[in-house]
Amino acid sequence: MAVDYYKLLGIERNATPEAIKSAYRKLARKLHPDLNPNDATAKKKFQEINEANEVLSDPDSRKKYDTYGENWKHAEEYEKARQAQGASSGHFASGSRGGGSEEDYSDLFGSMFGGRGGRQPKFRGQDYHAELQLPLLEAYHTHKQTLTVNGKQIRITVPAGVEEGQSIKIPRHGGPGANGGPHGDLYITFHVGEHPRFKRVGRDLYTTAEIDLYTAVLGGELMLETLDGAVKLAVKPETQNGTKARLRGKGFPVYKQEGAFGDLIVTFHVKLPTGLTEDQQALFEKLRDTKT
């Protein structure tokens, strides 16, 4: 079913530009995603009223919409096709109808929109837009996803390394064309979620590792969990709190670059001991006193 921009904004078809602006602002304040963070319906409505406002607030776009309705984007194509048919039949020459009657005009115009007679021009179908939420761990691996667009299930392969806000095009999975024209395309925008232990910045990952005071002072090893399994990480002696270590190739995969990975940057947090015994406190005092 075609969307009626006027009904979306709750205004009459003869509404003034000021009335359009006022209606849009009122709805935008109510449906803004910041005020409805978990409401998918409100988000969709917000996108629809934005589209309606963009079309109706522009005089040229509004005129095309009022004339052609949901096909307003093809207005120029329709006009060219009509002029071509008019020229071949001897009507509409120099922008006028010549000797043609109103009935002639209706027949010709009807043939362009699927009516009787004449060659019907083909028009490409509408592009569809969809959004797909992915946890960070899923975006790390190439995998299959099934999503439903306009009631149809579409199975796609999501390449590893897809980024937040990135869009990919699935050709010919949009709306059907008119008069035998090709389907439109499907554009999928990805939203990659956050991870409790890893922060992604481009192709690199950032995380923290807690070490005790003794390992920080004397050095040692620890097992560190990554998105691709555990690795052994060496800790140098006298490691200071906040020191960073870079693990080459242990970051995020690079989109559509087989075998290419960013780095994993680890920040050490030194945990101070608590609940010391008297003997342990005495040892620390001895160390303090021997400090040069």
LOVEX-313139 format. One record per atom (N, C-alpha, C, O): residue in one letter; z negated, x negated, y negated. Coordinates in steps of 0.2 Angstrom, whole numbers, plus 2048, in hexadecimal, padded with zeros to 3 digits. Example, Ala and Ser with C-alpha at 12.3 -4.5 7.8 and 13.67 -1.06 7.14 Angstrom:
<nodes>
a7D97BE81C
a7D97C2816
a7D97BE810
a7D67B9811
s7DD7C080B
s7DC7BC805
s7D97C0800
s7D87BD7FA
</nodes>
This chain:
<nodes>
m8007FC806
m800800800
m8007FC7FA
m7FC7F77F9
a8047FD7F5
a8057F97EF
a7FF7FA7EB
a7FC7FF7EA
v7FD7F57E7
v7F77F57E3
v7F97F77DC
v7FE7F57D9
d7F57FC7D9
d7F77FE7D3
d7F27FB7CE
d7EC7FC7CE
y7F57F67CA
y7F17F27C5
y7ED7F77C0
y7E87F57BE
y7F07FC7BE
y7ED8017B9
y7E68047BD
y7E18047B9
k7E78067C3
k7E18097C6
k7DC8037C8
k7D68057C7
l7DE7FD7C9
l7D97F87CA
l7D57F77C4
l7CF7F67C5
l7D87F77BE
l7D47F67B8
l7D17FD7B5
l7CD7FD7B1
g7D38027B9
g7D08097B6
g7D280B7B0
g7CE80E7AC
i7D980A7AE
i7DC80C7A8
i7E28107A9
i7E58107AE
e7E48137A3
e7EA8177A3
e7F08137A3
e7EF80D7A0
r7F68157A4
r7FC8117A4
r7FE81079D
r80280B79B
n7FC814798
n7FD813791
n7F880F78D
n7F780F787
a7F380C791
a7EE80878E
a7F0803789
a7F57FF78B
t7EC802784
t7EE7FC77F
t7EC7F6782
t7E77F5786
p7EE7F077F
p7EC7E9781
p7E57E9780
p7E17E5784
e7E27EC77B
e7DA7EB77A
e7D77EF780
e7D17EC782
a7D97F4782
a7D67F8787
a7D67F478E
a7D27F4792
i7DC7F178F
i7DD7ED795
i7D87E7795
i7D57E679A
k7D77E4790
k7D37DE78F
k7CC7E0790
k7C87DD794
s7CA7E678D
s7C37E878E
s7C17EA795
s7BC7E9798
a7C67EE798
a7C57F079F
a7C47EA7A4
a7C07EA7A8
y7C87E57A3
y7C87DF7A7
y7C27DB7A6
y7BF7D97AB
r7BF7DA7A0
r7B97D779F
r7B37DA7A2
r7AF7D77A5
k7B37E17A2
k7AE7E57A5
k7AD7E47AC
k7A87E37AF
l7B37E47AF
l7B47E37B7
l7B27DC7B9
l7AF7DB7BE
a7B57D77B5
a7B47D07B6
a7AC7CE7B6
a7AA7CA7BA
r7A97D17B1
r7A17D07B1
r79E7D27B7
r7997CF7BA
k7A07D87BA
k79D7DB7BF
k79F7D87C6
k79B7D87CB
l7A57D67C7
l7A87D37CD
l7A87CB7CE
l7AA7C97D3
h7A67C87C8
h7A67C17C8
h7A37BE7CF
h79D7BF7D0
p7A67B97D2
p7A37B67D8
p79D7B37D7
p7987B27DC
d79B7B07D1
d7947AD7D0
d78F7B27D0
d7897B17D2
l7917B97CF
l78C7BE7CF
l78C7C17D6
l7877C57D8
n7917C07DA
n7927C37E1
n7937BD7E6
n7997BE7E9
p78F7B87E7
p7917B27EB
p7937B47F2
p7977B07F5
n7907B97F5
n7917BA7FC
n7957C17FD
n7947C4803
d7987C37F8
d79B7CA7F9
d7A37C97F9
d7A67C87F4
a7A67C97FF
a7AD7C8800
a7B17CD7FC
a7B77CC7F9
t7AF7D37FC
t7B27D97F9
t7B37D87F2
t7B87D97EF
a7AD7D67EF
a7AD7D57E8
a7B27CF7E6
a7B57CF7E0
k7B27CA7EA
k7B67C47E8
k7BE7C67E9
k7C17C47E4
k7BF7CA7ED
k7C67CD7EE
k7C87D17E8
k7CD7D07E5
k7C37D67E6
k7C57DA7E0
k7C57D67DA
k7C97D77D6
f7C17D07D9
f7C27CC7D3
f7C97C97D3
f7CB7C87CD
q7CB7C77D9
q7D27C47D9
q7D77C97D7
q7DC7C77D3
e7D67CF7D9
e7DB7D47D8
e7DB7D67D0
e7E17D77CD
i7D57D77CD
i7D57D97C6
i7D87D37C2
i7DA7D47BC
n7D77CD7C4
n7DA7C77C0
n7E17C87C0
n7E47C67BB
e7E47C97C6
e7EB7CA7C7
e7EE7D07C2
e7F37CF7BF
a7EA7D57C3
a7EC7DB7BF
a7EC7D97B7
a7F07DB7B3
n7E77D67B5
n7E67D47AE
n7EC7CF7AC
n7EE7D07A6
e7ED7CB7B0
e7F27C67AE
e7F97C97AD
e7FD7C87A9
v7FB7CE7B1
v8017D27B1
v8017D77AB
v8067D77A7
l7FC7DB7AA
l7FC7E07A5
l7FA7DD79E
l7FC7E1799
s7F77D779E
s7F67D5797
s7FC7D1794
s7FC7CF78E
d8017D0798
d8077CD796
d80C7D2795
d80E7D5799
p80F7D378F
p8137D878D
p81A7D8792
p81C7DE794
d81C7D2793
d8237D2797
d8217D479E
d8257D87A1
s81C7D17A1
s81A7D37A8
s8187DA7A9
s81A7DD7AE
r8157DD7A4
r8137E47A4
r8197E87A4
r8197ED7A7
k81E7E67A0
k8247EB79F
k8287EB7A6
k82A7F07A8
k8287E57A9
k82B7E47B0
k8277E87B5
k82A7EC7B9
y8217E87B5
y81C7EB7B9
y81D7F37B9
y81E7F77BD
d81D7F57B2
d81E7FC7B1
d8257FF7B4
d8268057B5
t82A7FA7B4
t8317FC7B6
t8327FC7BD
t8348017C0
y82F7F77C0
y8317F57C7
y82B7F67CC
y82B7F57D2
g8257F77C9
g81F7F87CD
g81D7F17D1
g81D7EC7CE
e81C7F27D8
e81A7EC7DC
e81F7E77DC
e81E7E17DE
n8267E97DB
n82B7E47DB
n82D7E17D4
n8327DE7D3
w8287E17D0
w8297DF7C9
w82B7D77C9
w82E7D57C4
k8297D37CE
k82A7CC7CE
k8327CB7CF
k8347C67CD
h8357D07D2
h83C7CF7D3
h8407D37CE
h8467D47CF
a83D7D47C8
a8417D87C3
a8487D57C1
a84D7D87C0
e8477CE7C0
e84E7CB7BD
e8537CB7C3
e8597CC7C1
e8517CB7C9
e8567CB7CF
e8597D27CF
e85F7D37D0
y8557D77CE
y8577DE7CE
y85C7DF7C8
y8617E27C9
e85A7DC7C2
e85F7DD7BD
e8657DA7BE
e86B7DD7BC
k8657D47C0
k86C7D07C1
k8707D47C7
k8767D57C6
a86D7D67CC
a8707DA7D1
a8737E07CE
a8797E27D0
r86F7E47CA
r8727EA7C7
r8787E97C2
r87D7ED7C2
q8777E37BE
q87D7E27BA
q8837E07BE
q8887E27BC
a8827DC7C3
a8887DA7C7
a88B7E07CA
a8917E17CA
q8877E57CD
q88A7EB7D0
q88D7EF7CA
q8927F27CB
g88A7EF7C4
g88D7F37BF
g8937F07BC
g8987F47BB
a8947EA7BC
a89A7E77BA
a8A07E87BF
a8A57E97BD
s89E7E87C5
s8A37E97CA
s8A67F07CB
s8AB7F17CD
s8A27F57C8
s8A37FC7C9
s8A67FE7C2
s8A88047C1
g8A67FA7BD
g8A87FC7B6
g8A37FF7B2
g8A48017AC
h89D7FF7B4
h8978027B0
h8937FD7AD
h8937F77B0
f88F7FF7A9
f88A7FA7A5
f88D7F47A2
f8897EF7A1
a8937F57A1
a8977EF79D
a8937EE796
a8927F3793
s8927E7795
s88F7E678E
s8897E978D
s8877EB787
g8857EA792
g87E7ED792
g87E7F5791
g8797F7790
s8847F8792
s8847FF791
s887802797
s8897FF79C
r886809798
r88880C79E
r88F80E79E
r8928117A3
g89380D799
g89A80F798
g89B816799
g89781A796
g8A081879E
g8A181F79F
g89D8227A5
g89E8277A7
g89881E7A8
g8958207AD
g8908257AB
g88D8257A6
s88E82A7B0
s88982F7AF
s88382D7B1
s8828287B4
e87D8317B0
e8778307B2
e8768307B9
e87282C7BC
e87A8347BD
e87A8347C4
e87D82D7C7
e87B82B7CC
d88382B7C3
d8858247C5
d88081F7C5
d87F81B7CA
y87C81F7C0
y87781A7BF
y87281A7C4
y86F8157C7
s8708207C6
s86B8217CB
s86D81F7D2
s86981C7D5
d8738217D3
d87681F7DA
d8768177DA
d8748147DF
l8788147D5
l87980C7D5
l8728097D6
l8718057DA
f86D80C7D1
f8668097D2
f86380A7D8
f85F8067DB
g8648107DB
g8628127E2
g86480D7E7
g86080C7EC
s86B80C7E7
s86D8077EC
s86A8007EC
s8697FD7F1
m8687FE7E6
m8657F87E6
m85E7F87E9
m85B7F37EB
f85B7FD7E9
f8547FE7EB
f8548017F2
f84F8047F4
g8598017F6
g8598037FD
g85C80A7FD
g85C80E802
g86080D7F8
g8638137F8
g8698137FB
g86B80F7FF
r86D8187FA
r8748197FD
r8798157FA
r8798137F4
g87E8127FE
g88480F7FB
g8828087F8
g87C8067F7
g8878037F8
g8867FD7F5
g8837F87F9
g8807F97FE
r8847F17F7
r8817EC7FB
r87A7EB7F8
r8797EA7F2
q8757EB7FD
q86E7EA7FA
q86C7E37FA
q86D7DF7FF
p86A7E07F5
p8677D97F4
p8617D87F8
p85D7DD7F9
k8617D27FB
k85B7D07FF
k8567CD7FB
k8577C97F6
f8507CE7FC
f84A7CB7F8
f8457C87FD
f8437CB802
r8437C37FB
r83D7BF7FF
r8377C37FF
r8357C67FA
g8337C3804
g82D7C6804
g8277C3800
g8287BD7FE
q8227C77FF
q81C7C47FB
q8197BF7FF
q8187BF805
d8167BA7FB
d8127B57FE
d80B7B87FF
d8087BB7FB
y8087B6805
y8017B8806
y7FC7B2805
y7FE7AC806
h7F67B3803
h7F17AE802
h7EB7B0806
h7E87B5805
a7E87AB809
a7E27AC80D
a7DD7A680C
a7E07A180A
e7D77A780E
e7D27A280D
e7CF7A1814
e7CD7A6818
l7CD79B815
l7CA79981C
l7C479581B
l7C578F818
q7BE79781D
q7B879381C
q7B778E822
q7B8790828
l7B6788821
l7B5783827
l7AE77F826
l7AD77C820
p7AA77F82B
p7A577A82B
p7A777382A
p7AD77182D
l7A476E827
l7A6767827
l7A876482D
l7AD76082E
l7A4766833
l7A5763839
l7AC76583C
l7B076183F
e7AE76B83B
e7B476E83D
e7BA76B839
e7BF76983C
a7B976A833
a7BE76682F
a7BF75F831
a7C475C82F
y7BA75C834
y7BB755837
y7C075583C
y7C374F83D
h7C175A840
h7C575A846
h7CB75E845
h7CB763842
t7D175C848
t7D7760848
t7D576684E
t7D3764853
h7D676C84C
h7D5772850
h7D977884F
h7DC77884A
k7D877D853
k7DC783852
k7D778884F
k7D1788850
q7DA78C84B
q7D7792848
q7DB798848
q7E1798847
t7D879E849
t7DB7A4849
t7D87A8843
t7D27A9843
l7DD7AA83F
l7DB7AF839
l7DF7B5839
l7E57B583B
t7DC7BA836
t7E07C0835
t7E27C182E
t7DE7C182A
v7E97C282D
v7EC7C3827
v7F07CA827
v7F47CB82B
n7EE7CF823
n7F17D5823
n7F17D882A
n7F77DB82C
g7EC7D882D
g7EC7DB834
g7EF7D783A
g7EF7D983F
k7F27D1838
k7F57CD83D
k7F17C783E
k7EF7C483A
q7F17C5845
q7ED7BF847
q7F27B9847
q7F77BA84A
i7F07B4843
i7F47AE843
i7F07A8845
i7EB7A7843
r7F37A484A
r7F079E84C
r7F3798849
r7F979784A
i7EF794846
i7F178E843
i7ED788845
i7E8788848
t7F0782844
t7ED77C845
t7EA77983F
t7EE77883A
v7E477883E
v7E1775838
v7E076D839
v7DD76B83E
p7E4769836
p7E4762836
p7DD75F834
p7DA76282F
a7DB75A838
a7D5757835
a7D575482E
a7DB75282C
g7D075482B
g7D0751824
g7D275681E
g7D2754819
v7D375D820
v7D476281B
v7CF762816
v7C9761817
e7D176280F
e7CC76280A
e7CA768807
e7CD76D808
e7C4769803
e7C276F800
e7C77717FB
e7C976D7F7
g7C97777FB
g7CE77A7F6
g7D57787F8
g7DA77A7F4
q7D77757FD
q7DE7737FF
q7E1779802
q7DE77D806
s7E777A800
s7EB77F803
s7F177C807
s7F4777806
i7F378080D
i7F977E811
i7FD785811
i7FB78A810
k803783812
k808789812
k80A78A81A
k80C78581D
i80A79081C
i80D792822
i813796821
i81379C81F
p819793822
p81F797820
p82179D824
p81F79E82A
r8237A2820
r8267A8823
r8207AC826
r8217B082B
h81A7AC824
h8147B0826
h8127B4821
h80C7B7821
g8167B581C
g8147B9816
g8167C0817
g8187C281D
g8177C4812
g81A7CB812
g8217CB814
g8257C6813
p8237D1817
p82A7D2819
p82F7D2813
p82D7D580E
g8357D0814
g83A7D080E
g83D7D780E
g83C7DB812
a8407D8808
a8437DE807
a84B7DE809
a84E7D9807
n84D7E380C
n8547E480E
n8577DE812
n85C7DB811
g8527DC817
g8547D681B
g8537CF818
g8557CA81C
g84F7CF813
g84E7C8810
g8487C5814
g8457C8818
p8477BE813
p8427BA817
p83B7BC815
p83A7BF810
h8377BB81A
h8307BC819
h82D7B7813
h8307B2812
g8287B9810
g8257B480C
g8217AF810
g8217AF816
d81D7AB80C
d8197A6810
d8117A780F
d80F7AC80B
l80E7A4814
l8067A5814
l80379F811
l804799814
y7FF79F80C
y7FB79A809
y7F479A80B
y7F179F80A
i7F179580F
i7EA795811
i7E679080D
i7E878A80D
t7E1792809
t7DD78E806
t7D678D80A
t7D379180C
f7D578680B
f7CF78580F
f7C978380A
f7C9780805
h7C378680D
h7BD785809
h7B878180E
h7B6784813
v7B777B80D
v7B3777812
v7AB777810
v7AA77580A
g7A7779815
g7A077A813
g79C773813
g79F76E815
e796773811
e79276D810
e78F76C817
e78E77081B
h78C766818
h78976481E
h78276281C
h78175F817
p77D763820
p77676281E
p77475A81E
p77075881B
r778756821
r77774F821
r77C74A81E
r77B74481D
f78274D81E
f78874981B
f78B74C815
f78C752815
k78C748810
k79074A80A
k79774780A
k79774180B
r79C74B809
r7A3749809
r7A5748802
r7A474C7FE
v7A8742801
v7AB7417FA
v7B273E7FC
v7B27387FD
g7B77427FB
g7BE73F7FD
g7BE73E805
g7BC742809
r7BF738806
r7C073680D
r7B9732810
r7B9731816
d7B573180B
d7AE72E80D
d7A973380E
d7A973980C
l7A4731812
l79E735814
l798731812
l79872B812
y79373580F
y78D73280D
y787735811
y78773B812
t782731813
t77C733817
t77672F815
t777729812
t771730818
t76B72C817
t76872B81E
t76872E822
a76472581E
a761723824
a75A721822
a75971C81E
e755723826
e74E722824
e74C71C829
e74D71C82F
i749717826
i74671182A
i73F710828
i73D711823
d73B70D82D
d73470C82C
d734705828
d738701828
l72E704825
l72D6FE821
l72E6F8825
l7306F3823
y72C6F882C
y72C6F2830
y7346F0831
y7356EA831
t7386F5832
t73F6F3833
t7426F182D
t7466ED82C
a7406F4827
a7436F2821
a7416EB81F
a7456E781C
v73B6E9821
v7396E281F
v73C6DD824
v73E6D8822
l73B6DE82B
l73D6DA830
l7446DA832
l7476D6835
g7486E0831
g74E6E1833
g74E6E483A
g7496E583D
g7546E783C
g7546EA843
g75A6EE844
g75F6ED840
e75A6F3848
e75F6F784A
e75D6FF84A
e75770084B
l762703849
l76070A849
l76670E84C
l76C70C84A
m76571484F
m76B718851
m76C71D84C
m76872184A
l77271D84A
l774722844
l779727847
l77E72584A
e77872D846
e77C733848
e782733842
e78173483C
t788733845
t78E735840
t79173B843
t78F73E848
l79673D83F
l79A743841
l79E742848
l7A074784B
d79E73B849
d7A273A850
d79E736855
d7A0733859
g797738855
g793735859
g78E730856
g78F72E851
a78972D85B
a785728858
a787721858
a78B72085D
v78571E853
v787716853
v781712851
v77C71584F
k78170C854
k77C707852
k77D70484C
k78270184A
l778704848
l778702841
l7736FC840
l76D6FD841
a7756F683E
a7716F083D
a76D6F1836
a7716F3831
v7676F0836
v7636F082F
v7616E882E
v75E6E5832
k7636E6828
k7626DF826
k75A6DE824
k7576E3822
p7576D8826
p7516D7823
p7506D881C
p7556D7818
e74A6DA819
e7496DB812
e74D6E080F
e74F6E0809
t74F6E6813
t7536EB810
t74F6EF80B
t74A6F280D
q7516F0805
q74E6F3800
q74F6FB801
q7546FD803
n74B6FF7FE
n74C7067FE
n7527087F9
n7527057F4
g75670C7FC
g75C70E7F8
g7627097FA
g76870A7F7
t7617047FE
t767700800
t76C704803
t76B708807
k772702802
k778706805
k77C70180A
k77C6FB809
a77E704810
a782701815
a788705816
a78870B816
r78E701816
r795705817
r79770381E
r7986FE820
l798709822
l79B709828
l7A370A828
l7A5710827
r7A7705828
r7AE706828
r7B170B82D
r7B070A833
g7B570F82B
g7B9714830
g7B4719833
g7B771C838
k7AE71A830
k7AA71F833
k7A972582F
k7A472982F
g7AE72682A
g7AD72B825
g7B1731828
g7B273282E
f7B5734823
f7B973A825
f7C0739826
f7C3734823
p7C373C82B
p7CA73B82C
p7CF73C826
p7CD741822
v7D4738825
v7D9739820
v7DE73F822
v7E173E827
y7DF74381E
y7E374981F
y7EA747821
y7EE74381E
k7EC749828
k7F374782A
k7F574082A
k7FA73E82A
q7EF73B82B
q7F173482C
q7ED732832
q7E7731832
e7F0732838
e7ED73183E
e7EA72A83F
e7ED72583D
g7E372B841
g7DF725841
g7DC72283B
g7D971D83B
a7DE725835
a7DB72382F
a7D472682D
a7D472D82D
f7CF72382C
f7C972682A
f7C6722824
f7C771C822
g7C2726820
g7BE72381B
g7B871F81E
g7B871E823
d7B371E819
d7AD71A81B
d7A771F81B
d7A7724818
l7A271C81E
l79B72081E
l79771B81A
l79571581C
i79471E815
i78F71A811
i78871C812
i787722811
v784718815
v77D71A817
v778717812
v778711810
t77471B80F
t76E71980B
t76871980E
t76671E811
f76471380E
f75E712812
f75871580E
f758713808
h754719811
h74E71B80E
h748718812
h747719818
v74471480F
v73F710812
v739715812
v73671780D
k736716818
k73071B819
k72A716819
k72971281E
l725717814
l71F713814
l71A71681A
l71A71C81B
p71771281D
p712714822
p70C71781F
p70A716819
t70971C823
t703720820
t6FE720826
t70071E82C
g6F8721824
g6F2721829
g6F171B82C
g6EF71A832
l6F1715828
l6F070F82A
l6E870E82C
l6E4711829
t6E770A832
t6E1708834
t6DE70382F
t6E270082B
e6D7701830
e6D46FC82C
e6D86F582D
e6D96F1828
d6D96F4833
d6DC6EE835
d6E36ED832
d6E56E8830
q6E76F3832
q6EE6F382F
q6ED6F2828
q6F26EE825
q6E96F5825
q6E86F481D
q6E66ED81C
q6E86EA817
a6E26EA820
a6E06E381F
a6E66DE81F
a6E66D981C
l6EB6E0824
l6F16DC825
l6F56DC81E
l6F86D781C
f6F56E281C
f6F96E3816
f6F66DF810
f6F96DD80B
e6F06E080F
e6EC6DC80A
e6ED6D580B
e6EE6D1806
k6ED6D2811
k6EE6CB812
k6F56C9810
k6F66C480D
l6FA6CD811
l7016CC80F
l7016CC807
l7056C8804
r6FE6D1804
r6FE6D17FD
r6FB6CB7FA
r6FE6C87F5
d6F56C87FD
d6F26C37FA
d6F66BC7FB
d6F56B77F8
t6FA6BC801
t6FE6B6802
t7056B67FE
t7096B17FF
k7066BB7FB
k70D6BC7F7
k70D6B77F2
k7096B67EE
t7126B37F2
t7136AE7ED
t7186B07E7
t7196AC7E2
</nodes>
